[in-house]
Amino acid sequence: MPLPKVSEARELTDEKLSQEIVAVKRQLFQLRLQKATRQLDKPHQFKHARHRLAQLLTVEGERKRAASQQSQEQK
């Protein structure tokens, strides 16, 4: 399974982006729980989930910076 592309994250709406962030954080929690109870079958999923979370948080940060920059320019 290849790593997800950041272009996919940029296509999401703000609401869907925040929902996706929560979902990935929940997935990471579940993976940590499975690792602690020795039920984790695919340890590479940590890398994929952390990578996806970083992409989503980056896109969210870009949008916040762009919005704050626009509001400062309007003043």
N, C-alpha and C positions, 0 to 999 in steps of 0.2 A: 504494500500500500504506500503510494508516494505521499510526501508531505503536502498539505494543502497550500494553495496559492494565495498570496495576499490580495490579488485582484478579486478573488471571490469575496473576501471580507469587505472590500471597498464597495461592492455592489449592494451590500445590505443596507437597509434603512436603519435609522438611529435606534428605533425600538427593537428591531430584530437583532441588531448588534449587541445591545445590552442583554437580551435574552440568551444569545449565543455565549456571551461571556459567563453568565451564571451557569449555563449548561456545562461548559468546559471546566469551570471550577468544581462543579459537582462531580464531574467525571474524574477529575484528579483526586478528589476526596475518596471516591469509590476505589480507585486504583491503589491509593495508599492503604486503605482498609484491607483490600485483597492481599497486598504485599505483606501486611502485618500478620494476617491469618494464614499466610502461605498458600493462598488460592490463586495467585496471579499466574496466568498461563503465558501471557504475551508482554514481557517487560518493555518492549519497544513502544508500547502505547504511551508510556510516560513521556517519551521524547516527542511524539506526535501531539499529545495534548498540551504540553508546555509550549511547543512551537506555535500551535494554533492560538493559545491564550496570548502569547506575545504579539502575534499578528493582530488579533482583535483589539488588544489594549493600545497598540500603536495607531491603528486606524481611529480609535476613539479619541486618542490624544491629538491626532492631526486635526480632527474635526473640531475639537474644543478650541485648539489654538487658532484655527481659521475663523471660528465664530467670534472669539474675543478680539481678534485683529480687525475684523469687519466692524465690530461695535466701536472700537477705538477710532477707526477711520471716519465713522459717521459723526463722531462728536466734534 
